[in-house]
Amino acid sequence: TKDMIIAEIKKVFGSHANEALKVASCESGINNERVNINKNATFDSNIFQINSIHVKRFGIGFIKDWKENIVTAYKLWQEQGFQPWYSSSICWKEKV
């Protein structure tokens, strides 16, 4: 499944796939079963650890479906770049 996830990230993010892969690696280790419970009663889930506050905008698909998580991450990226994953961008920049 990890190879399929990587291929899908490359397909969806295109020329920005390398950065997206680094962020996904920092966020979840490219693990579609990763969930993080936050102190404010929200949670981050799946490959890109998208916060549950986005259910209002995007529905619940990104929580369980890794392909939908990638598509939702791409939509967020189109709006804000990698800003929603600011701490991960620090993580992957340090690894370079």
C-alpha positions as CSV (number, residue, x, y, z in Angstrom):
1,T,0.0,0.0,0.0
2,K,2.8,2.4,0.7
3,D,4.0,2.3,-2.9
4,M,0.5,2.9,-4.0
5,I,0.2,5.9,-1.7
6,I,3.5,7.4,-2.9
7,A,2.4,6.9,-6.6
8,E,-0.9,8.7,-5.8
9,I,0.8,11.6,-4.1
10,K,3.1,12.0,-7.1
11,K,0.1,11.9,-9.5
12,V,-2.0,14.4,-7.5
13,F,0.8,16.9,-6.5
14,G,2.7,16.7,-9.8
15,S,5.7,19.0,-9.8
16,H,5.3,19.6,-6.1
17,A,5.3,15.9,-5.2
18,N,8.7,15.8,-3.6
19,E,7.7,18.5,-1.0
20,A,4.4,16.7,-0.5
21,L,6.1,13.4,0.1
22,K,8.4,15.0,2.6
23,V,5.5,16.5,4.5
24,A,3.5,13.3,4.4
25,S,6.6,11.5,5.7
26,C,7.0,13.9,8.6
27,E,3.2,13.9,9.4
28,S,2.5,10.2,9.4
29,G,5.4,8.3,8.1
30,I,3.1,7.8,5.0
31,N,0.9,5.7,7.3
32,N,-2.8,5.9,6.3
33,E,-3.8,4.6,9.8
34,R,-2.1,7.3,11.8
35,V,-4.4,9.4,14.1
36,N,-3.4,12.1,16.5
37,I,-5.8,13.4,19.2
38,N,-5.2,17.1,19.9
39,K,-5.7,18.9,23.2
40,N,-8.5,21.0,21.8
41,A,-10.7,17.9,21.1
42,T,-9.9,17.8,17.4
43,F,-7.9,15.1,15.7
44,D,-5.6,14.7,12.8
45,S,-5.9,11.7,10.6
46,N,-4.4,9.7,7.7
47,I,-1.4,10.4,5.5
48,F,-1.4,14.2,5.7
49,Q,-2.8,14.3,9.2
50,I,-5.6,16.6,8.1
51,N,-7.4,18.1,11.1
52,S,-11.0,17.2,11.8
53,I,-12.1,20.8,11.6
54,H,-12.0,20.4,7.8
55,V,-15.0,17.9,7.9
56,K,-17.3,20.9,7.5
57,R,-15.8,21.8,4.2
58,F,-14.7,18.5,2.7
59,G,-16.9,15.9,4.4
60,I,-15.5,12.8,6.2
61,G,-13.9,11.0,3.3
62,F,-10.4,12.2,4.1
63,I,-10.5,10.7,7.5
64,K,-10.6,7.0,6.4
65,D,-9.9,7.0,2.7
66,W,-6.2,7.6,1.9
67,K,-6.9,8.7,-1.7
68,E,-9.4,11.3,-0.4
69,N,-6.9,12.4,2.2
70,I,-4.4,13.1,-0.6
71,V,-7.0,15.0,-2.7
72,T,-8.1,17.0,0.3
73,A,-4.4,17.8,1.2
74,Y,-4.0,19.0,-2.4
75,K,-7.0,21.3,-2.1
76,L,-5.6,22.8,1.1
77,W,-2.2,23.1,-0.6
78,Q,-3.8,25.0,-3.6
79,E,-5.3,27.5,-1.1
80,Q,-2.4,27.9,1.3
81,G,0.7,26.1,0.1
82,F,2.3,24.0,2.7
83,Q,1.4,26.5,5.5
84,P,-1.1,24.1,7.1
85,W,1.8,21.7,7.7
86,Y,4.2,24.4,8.9
87,S,5.8,22.1,11.6
88,S,6.3,19.4,9.0
89,S,8.0,21.8,6.6
90,I,10.5,22.5,9.4
91,C,11.0,18.8,9.9
92,W,11.7,18.0,6.2
93,K,13.9,21.1,5.7
94,E,16.1,19.9,8.6
95,K,16.4,16.5,6.9
96,V,17.6,18.0,3.6
